[in-house]
Amino acid sequence: MKMMMKTRIVVFAAIIGLVLVGEGRVTMAATNCDVTQLTPCLGAITSNSPPSVLCCSRLRSQRPCLCNYLRNPFLGRYVNSPNARKVANTCKVPYPSC
């Protein structure tokens, strides 16, 4: 179980790196879409742990970017995961319907 969690974290970190290298940063209106801002949510997305206050704050600030993250082939499966939906619900951030 711990090995699986470590593997998920490594994979997620690698995906974030690939996205950033591949111009994953997009500016929309006044929001700087930067998936690394969601790093505090990683534990809650890859396990059943509750999201931190910082995670919820970052998720709210990145809300305008969530559709872009969902459309990204590298990030979509994480952002669209059941745990990601639970995190959004716990943080009271409406899950986007893109």
KOLLUM-83696 format. One record per residue (C-alpha): residue in three letters; x, y, z. Coordinates in steps of 0.02 Angstrom, whole numbers, plus 50000, padded with zeros to 5 digits. Each point is the difference from the previous one (the first is absolute). Layout:
# KOLLUM-83696
> Ala / X / Y / Z
...
This chain:
# KOLLUM-83696
> Met / 50000 / 50000 / 50000
> Lys / 50139 / 50123 / 50045
> Met / 50096 / 49950 / 49844
> Met / 49846 / 50036 / 49893
> Met / 49981 / 50172 / 50080
> Lys / 50184 / 50040 / 49971
> Thr / 49983 / 49945 / 49820
> Arg / 49849 / 50113 / 49975
> Ile / 50092 / 50147 / 50076
> Val / 50151 / 49971 / 49888
> Val / 49889 / 49983 / 49846
> Phe / 49903 / 50158 / 50046
> Ala / 50162 / 50097 / 50027
> Ala / 50067 / 49938 / 49833
> Ile / 49839 / 50053 / 49913
> Ile / 50010 / 50173 / 50078
> Gly / 50179 / 50013 / 49937
> Leu / 49951 / 49949 / 49825
> Val / 49857 / 50122 / 49995
> Leu / 50110 / 50143 / 50057
> Val / 50132 / 49957 / 49872
> Gly / 49865 / 49987 / 49867
> Glu / 49932 / 50174 / 50035
> Gly / 49872 / 49941 / 50127
> Arg / 49989 / 50176 / 50070
> Val / 49858 / 50095 / 49920
> Thr / 49939 / 50172 / 50045
> Met / 49813 / 50022 / 50003
> Ala / 49929 / 50171 / 50043
> Ala / 50076 / 50049 / 50167
> Thr / 50035 / 49819 / 50052
> Asn / 50171 / 49926 / 49977
> Cys / 49963 / 49818 / 49960
> Asp / 50141 / 49905 / 50080
> Val / 49966 / 49819 / 50045
> Thr / 50143 / 50002 / 50125
> Gln / 49890 / 50112 / 50108
> Leu / 49897 / 49843 / 50034
> Thr / 50148 / 49906 / 50075
> Pro / 49927 / 50021 / 50177
> Cys / 49852 / 49895 / 49938
> Leu / 50107 / 49855 / 49943
> Gly / 49981 / 49898 / 50160
> Ala / 49811 / 50021 / 50002
> Ile / 49984 / 49955 / 49815
> Thr / 50109 / 49845 / 50009
> Ser / 49933 / 49935 / 50166
> Asn / 49850 / 50016 / 50113
> Ser / 50077 / 50137 / 50108
> Pro / 49899 / 50160 / 50015
> Pro / 50058 / 50155 / 49906
> Ser / 50094 / 50132 / 50097
> Val / 49945 / 50181 / 50016
> Leu / 50142 / 50047 / 49881
> Cys / 49939 / 49869 / 49874
> Cys / 49824 / 50073 / 50003
> Ser / 50066 / 50177 / 49982
> Arg / 50107 / 49952 / 49851
> Leu / 49858 / 49900 / 49922
> Arg / 49886 / 50152 / 50011
> Ser / 50132 / 50111 / 49919
> Gln / 50028 / 49873 / 49860
> Arg / 49814 / 49968 / 49970
> Pro / 49996 / 50098 / 49835
> Cys / 50137 / 49883 / 49937
> Leu / 49920 / 49833 / 50044
> Cys / 49923 / 49972 / 49827
> Asn / 50172 / 50024 / 49921
> Tyr / 50073 / 49874 / 50122
> Leu / 49858 / 49878 / 49962
> Arg / 50034 / 50013 / 49813
> Asn / 50186 / 49971 / 50024
> Pro / 50038 / 49817 / 49960
> Phe / 50131 / 49991 / 50138
> Leu / 49898 / 50083 / 50137
> Gly / 49822 / 49954 / 49956
> Arg / 49999 / 49830 / 50082
> Tyr / 50056 / 50076 / 50166
> Val / 49886 / 50152 / 49995
> Asn / 49854 / 49889 / 49948
> Ser / 50033 / 49866 / 50131
> Pro / 49872 / 49959 / 50135
> Asn / 50118 / 50065 / 50134
> Ala / 50024 / 50165 / 49908
> Arg / 49812 / 50020 / 49995
> Lys / 49993 / 49964 / 50187
> Val / 50134 / 50131 / 50031
> Ala / 49902 / 50129 / 49898
> Asn / 49841 / 49956 / 50095
> Thr / 50086 / 50011 / 50170
> Cys / 50077 / 50167 / 49951
> Lys / 49830 / 50060 / 49939
> Val / 50070 / 50034 / 49827
> Pro / 49871 / 49959 / 49866
> Tyr / 50065 / 49864 / 49885
> Pro / 50002 / 50067 / 49822
> Ser / 49892 / 49933 / 49862
> Cys / 50106 / 50036 / 49848
